[in-house]
Amino acid sequence: MKILSIAMLGMLSLSQPLPSFADNANGKNIYVQRCAVCHGADIKGSGPLANKSTPPTPDLTSAAFKKRLHDYPGVIVSSVILRPNGDLIPKTLRENGVKMAPFAWKVNDFRDLNQYMTSVIAKGR
């Protein structure tokens, strides 16, 4: 009986519609507050600071970035963690007088941000 109950719960969870990652409120909120200033609301590198860094903020909806995202699914999160250009993000913010409060990242925050951005990028918006 216990196994049947567990199986039923599993089937019910699979039958529930999956939420759209673009509707991921936490991921969208983090993106808007921490990323859009450079990447823009459209994720195309159109934010107010997009051209104030060297190199300029990339268009994350480009074919090249979509291929990179496909080849390296964690590229968005690793970019946030590793900051491949060293001090580029904090330096760009500092040089342009943008003060961003520290953020205590949690694993779910990285997951939610990745899911939100991946969904938006896939839609090509």
VENPENOR-V750420 format. One record per residue. N is the residue number from 1. SS is DSSP state (h for helix, s for strand, l for the rest). OMEGA is omega in degrees with one decimal (none if undefined). Layout:
# VENPENOR-V750420
n:N ss:SS omega:OMEGA
n:N ss:SS omega:OMEGA
This chain:
# VENPENOR-V750420
n:1 ss:l omega:-178.9
n:2 ss:h omega:179.5
n:3 ss:h omega:178.1
n:4 ss:h omega:178.7
n:5 ss:h omega:179.2
n:6 ss:h omega:178.7
n:7 ss:h omega:179.0
n:8 ss:h omega:178.1
n:9 ss:h omega:178.3
n:10 ss:h omega:179.3
n:11 ss:h omega:177.9
n:12 ss:h omega:-178.9
n:13 ss:h omega:178.1
n:14 ss:h omega:-177.7
n:15 ss:h omega:178.5
n:16 ss:l omega:178.7
n:17 ss:l omega:177.7
n:18 ss:l omega:178.8
n:19 ss:l omega:175.1
n:20 ss:l omega:-179.8
n:21 ss:h omega:177.3
n:22 ss:h omega:177.3
n:23 ss:h omega:-179.1
n:24 ss:l omega:-173.8
n:25 ss:h omega:-179.0
n:26 ss:h omega:179.2
n:27 ss:h omega:179.7
n:28 ss:h omega:-179.9
n:29 ss:h omega:178.3
n:30 ss:h omega:-180.0
n:31 ss:h omega:-177.6
n:32 ss:h omega:-176.3
n:33 ss:h omega:-170.3
n:34 ss:h omega:-172.8
n:35 ss:l omega:-172.3
n:36 ss:h omega:-179.8
n:37 ss:h omega:176.3
n:38 ss:h omega:-174.2
n:39 ss:h omega:179.1
n:40 ss:l omega:179.3
n:41 ss:l omega:-177.2
n:42 ss:l omega:179.7
n:43 ss:l omega:-177.3
n:44 ss:l omega:-179.9
n:45 ss:l omega:-175.1
n:46 ss:l omega:-179.6
n:47 ss:l omega:-177.4
n:48 ss:l omega:179.3
n:49 ss:l omega:-173.4
n:50 ss:l omega:-176.4
n:51 ss:l omega:-177.8
n:52 ss:l omega:176.2
n:53 ss:l omega:176.9
n:54 ss:l omega:2.2
n:55 ss:l omega:177.7
n:56 ss:l omega:179.7
n:57 ss:l omega:-177.5
n:58 ss:l omega:171.9
n:59 ss:l omega:-176.5
n:60 ss:l omega:175.8
n:61 ss:l omega:-178.8
n:62 ss:l omega:179.0
n:63 ss:h omega:-179.4
n:64 ss:h omega:-179.7
n:65 ss:h omega:177.5
n:66 ss:h omega:176.9
n:67 ss:h omega:178.8
n:68 ss:h omega:178.8
n:69 ss:h omega:177.7
n:70 ss:h omega:-177.7
n:71 ss:h omega:-178.0
n:72 ss:l omega:-173.6
n:73 ss:l omega:-179.6
n:74 ss:l omega:-172.9
n:75 ss:h omega:179.9
n:76 ss:h omega:-179.1
n:77 ss:h omega:-178.9
n:78 ss:h omega:176.8
n:79 ss:h omega:178.4
n:80 ss:h omega:-175.9
n:81 ss:h omega:-171.1
n:82 ss:h omega:-177.1
n:83 ss:l omega:-170.9
n:84 ss:l omega:178.1
n:85 ss:l omega:178.4
n:86 ss:l omega:-174.0
n:87 ss:l omega:-172.0
n:88 ss:h omega:-175.7
n:89 ss:h omega:178.9
n:90 ss:h omega:-179.7
n:91 ss:h omega:-179.9
n:92 ss:h omega:178.3
n:93 ss:h omega:-178.4
n:94 ss:h omega:-177.6
n:95 ss:h omega:-178.6
n:96 ss:l omega:174.8
n:97 ss:l omega:-180.0
n:98 ss:l omega:177.8
n:99 ss:l omega:-179.7
n:100 ss:l omega:-179.6
n:101 ss:l omega:174.8
n:102 ss:l omega:-177.8
n:103 ss:l omega:178.4
n:104 ss:l omega:-178.0
n:105 ss:l omega:172.8
n:106 ss:l omega:179.8
n:107 ss:h omega:179.4
n:108 ss:h omega:178.4
n:109 ss:h omega:177.5
n:110 ss:h omega:179.4
n:111 ss:h omega:-177.3
n:112 ss:h omega:178.6
n:113 ss:h omega:178.8
n:114 ss:h omega:-179.9
n:115 ss:h omega:-179.4
n:116 ss:h omega:-176.8
n:117 ss:h omega:178.9
n:118 ss:h omega:179.3
n:119 ss:h omega:-179.3
n:120 ss:h omega:179.3
n:121 ss:h omega:-179.8
n:122 ss:h omega:179.2
n:123 ss:h omega:177.7
n:124 ss:l omega:178.8
n:125 ss:l omega:none
